[in-house]
Amino acid sequence: MKKILIFLIPFFIISCVTLQKPPENPISIQEIIASDKSKIDLFVLSNEWMVRNFVSSKTVIQYSDKEEGIIIGKAFFNTTYNYNPLKAWFTMKINVKDGKSRILINDIYGEDVSGKTYYFENEEEDRYKIEGKVADFIKDYNDFIQKESIEW
């Protein structure tokens, strides 16, 4: 028993040391998009956009309330950080009401193949790339809800 404890104590200490703290300057991007569509139409289109764009079984709509006009989902996109390939996970919240929708993307972090977590706050070039990718998602959402019609 003593030998097991002697082995486990250093392992526990080392594993605690490698934990990363949450970022002090997290990426969070929000945009309000005006539209001529009703709350119901915007809700349906927002739901459809999320389903079309995030088709992996690992991405998921975590909460959806038609009456409140809220959709919250978790998704990822592939990118690199310090030249290492990883998945950048994020939370997306869409609020809709008559004539406008608000999209917020935050809680962004990367995870490499070994499971190590990265926050995009130190490397300016990588942070700029992540913010650009998030801006592309928002532009795609805006284009989709402006063009699409739910009539059939």
Backbone as numpy.savetxt, mean C-alpha at the origin, in Angstrom:
# Nx Ny Nz CAx CAy CAz Cx Cy Cz
19.37 -28.90 30.09 18.54 -27.70 30.09 19.42 -26.44 30.09
20.50 -26.51 30.85 21.40 -25.37 30.94 22.04 -25.07 29.58
22.38 -26.15 28.85 23.00 -25.98 27.53 22.01 -25.33 26.56
20.76 -25.71 26.66 19.75 -25.13 25.78 19.59 -23.64 26.06
19.55 -23.26 27.33 19.43 -21.85 27.69 20.65 -21.06 27.23
21.82 -21.64 27.37 23.03 -20.95 26.94 22.99 -20.70 25.43
22.42 -21.62 24.69 22.29 -21.46 23.24 21.18 -20.46 22.88
20.06 -20.49 23.57 18.91 -19.66 23.22 19.06 -18.20 23.60
19.73 -17.92 24.71 19.86 -16.52 25.17 20.59 -15.67 24.14
21.76 -16.06 23.64 22.41 -15.23 22.61 21.57 -15.11 21.34
20.91 -16.19 20.95 20.06 -16.15 19.76 18.94 -15.12 19.94
18.33 -15.09 21.10 17.25 -14.14 21.39 17.79 -12.71 21.36
18.95 -12.48 21.94 19.54 -11.13 21.97 19.85 -10.66 20.55
20.43 -11.53 19.74 20.77 -11.17 18.37 19.51 -10.87 17.56
18.47 -11.68 17.75 17.25 -11.44 16.99 16.58 -10.13 17.39
16.70 -9.72 18.62 16.12 -8.44 19.06 16.88 -7.26 18.49
18.18 -7.40 18.35 19.01 -6.32 17.85 18.70 -6.02 16.38
18.30 -7.01 15.61 18.08 -6.81 14.19 16.70 -6.23 13.86
15.86 -6.01 14.84 14.54 -5.43 14.57 14.69 -3.98 14.14
13.94 -3.57 13.12 13.97 -2.20 12.66 12.83 -1.43 13.30
13.11 -0.18 13.61 12.04 0.66 14.14 11.25 1.26 12.98
10.00 1.61 13.22 9.18 2.22 12.17 9.81 3.54 11.70
9.51 3.96 10.50 10.14 5.17 9.96 9.70 6.44 10.66
10.62 7.40 10.71 10.29 8.70 11.28 9.63 9.60 10.24
9.90 9.35 8.97 9.38 10.15 7.88 8.73 9.23 6.84
7.59 8.60 7.18 6.98 7.63 6.27 6.39 8.30 5.03
6.33 7.53 3.96 5.70 8.02 2.74 4.18 7.90 2.91
3.50 8.97 2.62 2.03 8.99 2.67 1.57 9.97 1.61
0.79 9.49 0.65 0.33 10.34 -0.44 -1.19 10.29 -0.50
-1.78 11.47 -0.57 -3.24 11.57 -0.62 -3.63 12.51 -1.76
-4.71 12.17 -2.44 -5.21 13.05 -3.49 -6.73 13.01 -3.49
-7.32 14.16 -3.71 -8.78 14.27 -3.84 -9.08 14.48 -5.32
-9.99 13.65 -5.83 -10.29 13.64 -7.26 -11.75 14.01 -7.46
-11.97 15.09 -8.20 -13.33 15.52 -8.51 -13.89 14.69 -9.66
-15.19 14.46 -9.61 -15.86 13.67 -10.64 -17.31 14.10 -10.73
-17.94 13.78 -11.84 -19.36 14.08 -11.98 -20.24 12.89 -11.62
-19.65 11.87 -11.03 -20.38 10.63 -10.71 -20.93 10.66 -9.29
-21.95 9.84 -9.08 -22.57 9.74 -7.75 -21.68 8.92 -6.81
-22.01 8.98 -5.55 -21.28 8.22 -4.54 -21.32 6.72 -4.85
-22.48 6.22 -5.20 -22.63 4.79 -5.51 -21.78 4.42 -6.72
-21.85 5.23 -7.78 -21.05 4.95 -8.98 -19.55 4.96 -8.65
-19.11 5.96 -7.88 -17.69 6.03 -7.51 -17.28 4.83 -6.65
-18.17 4.39 -5.77 -17.86 3.23 -4.93 -17.68 1.98 -5.78
-18.62 1.76 -6.70 -18.56 0.58 -7.57 -17.30 0.63 -8.45
-17.02 1.78 -9.03 -15.83 1.92 -9.88 -14.54 1.75 -9.08
-14.51 2.29 -7.88 -13.32 2.14 -7.03 -13.07 0.68 -6.68
-14.13 -0.01 -6.33 -14.02 -1.45 -6.04 -13.52 -2.20 -7.27
-14.10 -1.89 -8.43 -13.70 -2.56 -9.66 -12.24 -2.27 -9.99
-11.81 -1.03 -9.81 -10.42 -0.67 -10.07 -9.46 -1.47 -9.19
-9.79 -1.60 -7.90 -8.93 -2.36 -7.01 -8.86 -3.83 -7.42
-9.99 -4.40 -7.80 -10.01 -5.81 -8.21 -9.21 -6.01 -9.49
-9.32 -5.10 -10.43 -8.59 -5.22 -11.69 -7.08 -5.06 -11.51
-6.68 -4.16 -10.62 -5.26 -3.83 -10.49 -4.50 -4.70 -9.52
-5.17 -5.28 -8.57 -4.48 -6.06 -7.55 -5.06 -7.47 -7.55
-4.59 -8.26 -8.48 -5.18 -9.58 -8.71 -4.46 -10.70 -7.96
-3.37 -10.40 -7.28 -2.66 -11.44 -6.53 -3.50 -11.90 -5.34
-3.38 -13.16 -4.98 -4.10 -13.66 -3.82 -3.55 -13.08 -2.52
-2.37 -12.48 -2.58 -1.78 -11.88 -1.38 -2.30 -10.46 -1.15
-2.89 -9.86 -2.18 -3.48 -8.55 -2.01 -4.95 -8.74 -1.69
-5.48 -7.83 -0.92 -6.83 -8.06 -0.43 -7.53 -6.75 -0.09
-8.84 -6.72 -0.35 -9.66 -5.63 0.16 -10.00 -6.02 1.59
-9.51 -5.24 2.54 -9.67 -5.58 3.95 -10.99 -5.10 4.54
-11.50 -4.01 3.96 -12.74 -3.45 4.50 -13.44 -2.71 3.37
-14.75 -2.88 3.29 -15.53 -2.21 2.27 -16.92 -1.93 2.83
-17.33 -0.66 2.81 -18.64 -0.27 3.33 -19.27 0.70 2.34
-20.29 0.22 1.65 -20.94 1.00 0.59 -21.64 2.23 1.16
-22.30 2.08 2.32 -23.03 3.22 2.90 -22.07 4.34 3.33
-20.95 3.95 3.91 -19.96 4.94 4.35 -19.08 5.42 3.19
-19.02 4.63 2.12 -18.20 4.99 0.97 -16.72 4.80 1.22
-16.37 3.70 1.91 -14.97 3.45 2.27 -14.54 2.09 1.74
-13.35 2.06 1.15 -12.71 0.82 0.75 -11.27 0.89 1.25
-10.84 -0.15 1.95 -9.46 -0.22 2.43 -8.87 -1.53 1.95
-7.69 -1.45 1.38 -7.04 -2.65 0.87 -5.55 -2.64 1.14
-4.97 -3.80 1.06 -3.52 -3.98 1.21 -3.01 -4.61 -0.07
-1.92 -4.08 -0.61 -1.39 -4.59 -1.87 0.12 -4.37 -1.90
0.74 -4.82 -2.97 2.17 -4.61 -3.14 2.50 -4.42 -4.62
3.69 -3.89 -4.85 4.25 -3.85 -6.20 5.72 -4.22 -6.09
6.27 -4.76 -7.16 7.67 -5.15 -7.18 8.54 -3.95 -7.49
9.66 -3.85 -6.77 10.59 -2.73 -6.96 11.97 -3.17 -6.48
12.88 -2.21 -6.38 14.20 -2.47 -5.80 14.47 -1.41 -4.74
15.31 -1.76 -3.80 15.75 -0.83 -2.76 17.22 -1.10 -2.51
18.04 -0.10 -2.66 19.50 -0.30 -2.58 19.93 -1.43 -3.51
19.31 -1.48 -4.67 19.60 -2.46 -5.73 19.17 -3.89 -5.38
18.38 -4.07 -4.32 17.86 -5.38 -3.96 16.40 -5.48 -4.38
16.02 -6.57 -5.06 14.60 -6.72 -5.43 13.75 -6.98 -4.20
12.59 -6.37 -4.16 11.67 -6.58 -3.04 10.26 -6.23 -3.43
9.34 -6.60 -2.54 7.94 -6.23 -2.69 7.69 -5.04 -1.78
7.11 -3.99 -2.35 6.75 -2.80 -1.57 5.26 -2.92 -1.22
4.98 -3.16 0.04 3.60 -3.29 0.53 3.07 -1.94 0.92
1.77 -1.75 0.76 1.15 -0.48 1.16 -0.32 -0.71 1.48
-0.87 0.25 2.22 -2.30 0.27 2.51 -2.92 1.38 1.68
-4.05 1.09 1.08 -4.77 2.07 0.27 -6.17 2.24 0.84
-6.54 3.49 1.04 -7.88 3.79 1.53 -8.54 4.74 0.53
-9.72 4.35 0.09 -10.48 5.19 -0.82 -11.79 5.56 -0.14
-12.05 6.86 -0.04 -13.32 7.39 0.46 -14.04 8.02 -0.72
-15.33 7.76 -0.84 -16.10 8.37 -1.93 -17.33 9.06 -1.37
-17.73 10.11 -2.06 -19.01 10.77 -1.83 -19.42 11.40 -3.14
-20.61 11.90 -3.21 -21.10 12.47 -4.47 -20.11 13.50 -5.01
-19.64 13.25 -6.22 -18.80 14.22 -6.91 -17.32 14.18 -6.60
-16.86 13.33 -5.68 -15.42 13.27 -5.42 -15.03 12.00 -4.69
-13.77 11.69 -4.84 -13.19 10.57 -4.10 -11.83 11.00 -3.57
-11.45 10.38 -2.48 -10.15 10.66 -1.87 -9.41 9.33 -1.80
-8.18 9.32 -2.30 -7.36 8.12 -2.24 -6.13 8.43 -1.39
-5.87 7.56 -0.42 -4.73 7.71 0.48 -3.92 6.43 0.41
-2.64 6.57 0.14 -1.72 5.42 0.14 -0.67 5.70 1.20
-0.57 4.77 2.16 0.39 4.95 3.24 0.84 3.58 3.78
1.49 3.57 4.93 2.02 2.34 5.53 2.87 1.57 4.52
3.76 2.27 3.85 4.56 1.66 2.79 5.86 1.11 3.38
6.11 -0.14 3.09 7.38 -0.77 3.50 7.73 -1.85 2.49
9.00 -2.18 2.43 9.46 -3.21 1.52 9.85 -4.47 2.27
9.76 -5.58 1.56 10.14 -6.87 2.14 10.90 -7.65 1.08
12.14 -8.05 1.42 12.93 -8.81 0.44 12.64 -10.29 0.56
13.30 -11.10 -0.24 13.00 -12.53 -0.28 13.32 -13.23 1.04
14.22 -12.65 1.84 14.54 -13.27 3.13 13.58 -12.84 4.23
12.69 -11.88 3.92 11.73 -11.40 4.91 12.18 -10.14 5.63
13.34 -9.61 5.29 13.83 -8.38 5.92 12.97 -7.20 5.48
12.65 -6.33 6.42 11.79 -5.18 6.17 12.62 -3.93 5.92
12.20 -3.14 4.94 12.86 -1.88 4.59 11.82 -0.77 4.63
12.24 0.38 5.15 11.40 1.59 5.09 12.09 2.57 4.16
11.33 3.24 3.36 11.88 4.07 2.29 12.04 5.51 2.76
12.99 5.74 3.67 13.15 7.10 4.17 14.58 7.60 4.08
15.55 6.72 3.89 16.94 7.15 3.94 17.54 7.44 2.58
17.27 6.60 1.61 17.85 6.76 0.28 16.92 7.60 -0.58
17.33 8.81 -0.90 16.48 9.75 -1.62 16.05 9.20 -2.99
16.98 8.56 -3.70 16.66 8.03 -5.03 15.58 6.94 -4.94
15.72 6.04 -3.96 14.74 4.98 -3.80 13.40 5.52 -3.34
13.43 6.48 -2.45 12.19 7.10 -1.97 11.46 7.79 -3.12
12.21 8.48 -3.95 11.63 9.16 -5.12 10.98 8.14 -6.05
11.63 6.99 -6.26 11.10 5.94 -7.13 9.80 5.38 -6.55
9.75 5.15 -5.23 8.54 4.63 -4.59 7.41 5.65 -4.70
7.70 6.91 -4.42 6.68 7.95 -4.53 6.16 8.06 -5.96
7.04 7.88 -6.94 6.62 7.90 -8.34 5.68 6.75 -8.68
5.98 5.57 -8.15 5.13 4.40 -8.40 3.75 4.60 -7.76
3.73 5.15 -6.55 2.47 5.43 -5.86 1.68 6.48 -6.65
2.36 7.50 -7.14 1.69 8.52 -7.95 1.10 7.91 -9.22
1.77 6.91 -9.78 1.24 6.22 -10.96 -0.06 5.48 -10.62
-0.12 4.85 -9.44 -1.36 4.19 -9.02 -2.50 5.20 -8.92
-2.22 6.35 -8.33 -3.25 7.37 -8.16 -3.71 7.90 -9.52
-2.76 8.13 -10.44 -3.12 8.60 -11.78 -3.98 7.55 -12.50
-3.60 6.28 -12.37 -4.36 5.21 -13.00 -5.79 5.15 -12.43
-5.91 5.31 -11.11 -7.23 5.34 -10.47 -8.06 6.50 -11.01
-7.45 7.67 -11.07 -8.14 8.86 -11.58 -8.61 8.65 -13.01
-7.72 8.15 -13.86 -8.09 7.89 -15.26 -9.25 6.89 -15.35
-9.20 5.86 -14.52 -10.23 4.82 -14.56 -11.60 5.36 -14.18
-11.67 6.09 -13.07 -12.99 6.57 -12.64 -13.52 7.69 -13.54
-12.65 8.40 -14.23 -13.12 9.43 -15.14 -13.65 8.83 -16.44
-13.05 7.74 -16.91 -13.41 7.15 -18.20 -14.54 6.13 -18.10
-14.49 5.33 -17.07 -15.41 4.19 -16.97 -16.83 4.63 -16.68
-17.74 3.83 -17.15 -19.15 4.01 -16.87 -19.69 2.69 -16.36
-20.62 2.74 -15.41 -21.16 1.49 -14.90 -22.41 1.04 -15.64
-22.79 1.81 -16.65 -23.95 1.40 -17.46 -23.55 0.25 -18.37
-24.50 -0.65 -18.66 -24.22 -1.77 -19.56 -25.35 -2.10 -20.40
